[in-house]
Amino acid sequence: MTPRALVDTHCHLNFPNLFPDPDAEVDFTVAAGVGRMIAVGCDHETSQHAVALAERRTEVFATVGCHPNSAGEFESAFLDTLREWLALPKVVALGEIGLDYHWNVAPKEHQHAVLNAQLDLADELECPVVFHCREAYDDLLDVLEPRARPGYLLHCFGGDLDQAARAAELGLWFGVDGPVTYKSADSLRAVLRSLPPERLVIETDAPYLPPHPYRGKPNRPAYVRLVNAGLAQALGMGEDECATLTTANAERFFGLSA
């Protein structure tokens, strides 16, 4: 069976300083066999750029939200703007939102307040949510446990086996990125094998987290094919089978048409 074109479920084509010509990058990505991309917002400006790009390009969809590292800029009025954007047909999720204890750009208490305000909106709208989490999995799962419902995706999942089991029990989905291709990532591959394959999607986080052999260089959405190959190897399946699986998963989670 020929797999449907791959979906990069998380990239940052909407960051003008990193992708000054996003249309050219979309064209390059489509030519490489990646049919759809989701441009992920992190604050008002990048969310606005994601929406504009998605409305301009049929291959691009958008998410909108306030990243924990942007929590210091958050104002409650932004929730009304998010509500308006989430009503648009090309905006497929709220995100990326969450917790980041690595950089600690905003105090933990403020990150939690911004996270919970956005989760209240997501509950109101019953929309999918894309989470950023760095060095904070236990705390994030504590937040999500009483709120558990379908439609939660942990972008670039890097938790351990216990955290993976806990997240899977709550019904969460998992994004797989370039690190799955790294020789040193045996523990990550073991974690991925423990997860329900029907809840795995592939992503690049471009221009960050480039897969092998592009480490040290800017990542590109077209490289999601290498993430697919790395995940296929980790799961012990063929690349076409993995592409069919992850594309169908992306379509189901984000409500994309086949």
Buried (B, 14 or more C-beta within 10 A) or exposed (E): EEBBBBBBBBBBBBBEEBBEEBEEBBEBBBEBBBBBBBBBBBBBBBBBBBBBBBBEBEBBBBBBBBBBBBBEBBEEEBBEBBBEBBEEEBBBBBBBBBBBBEEEBBEBEBBBBBBEBBBEBBEEBEBBBBBBBBEBBBBBBEBBEEBEEEBBBBBBBBBBEEBBBBBBEBBBBBBBBBBBBBEEBEEBBEBBEEBEBEBBBBBBBBBBBBBBEBEEEEBBBBBBBBBBBBBBBBBEBEBEBBBBBBBBBBBBBBBBEE
